[in-house]
Amino acid sequence: MSNFTTNQEDLREAEKLQARLRHDNNDDDDDDDDDVVFQCIPNVTIAEGAHKYVLITGVIPAGSNNNGNNRERQHFVVSKKNADYHRNAAEPMVAALERSGYKSISILGGGRIALDKEKKTISIYGYSYGFGLADHALSKSIIEMDPDWKEYTITWSNEGY
């Protein structure tokens, strides 16, 4: 797990990412969607070991088999090996969601996830200086709904960093 804690530069970069997403979310017209090719993105991407994670949400692109609901939200739990800062876990997923046409993308917070594949356990805890505390109960429920993780024991706590 990264031993880095947030510094002023990371806080500025995290805020720039959040500000860009807020700005982009205000421009959520569908006029520029012609070049976008929807790709289904998995709700859960967890790296083995203990790593920083983020909880992200986005509106599924119109016309992507979302039952005609053009405001259906999808949530994502993402950890990334060797992410020094939470934004390092967030940026690749945000880019993938944007390329796939997701709208109203938001980083809801972060923390840490410890995945032990041998013991089949996942522990969710802590917080992100850059993005705030994620709703770990929501993160747990997203993971539990994913068939790839159905045999895992998942716990969460707001304690720790």
ABEGO torsion letter per residue (X at the ends): XBABBBBAAAAAAAAAAAAAAAAAAAAABAAAAAABBBBBBBABBBBBEBBBBBBBBBBBBBGAGAGGBAABBBBBBBBBBGBABAAAAAAAAAAAAAAAGBBGBBBAEBEBBBBBAAAGBBBBBEBBAAAEBBBAAAAAAAAAABAAAAABBBBBBABEX
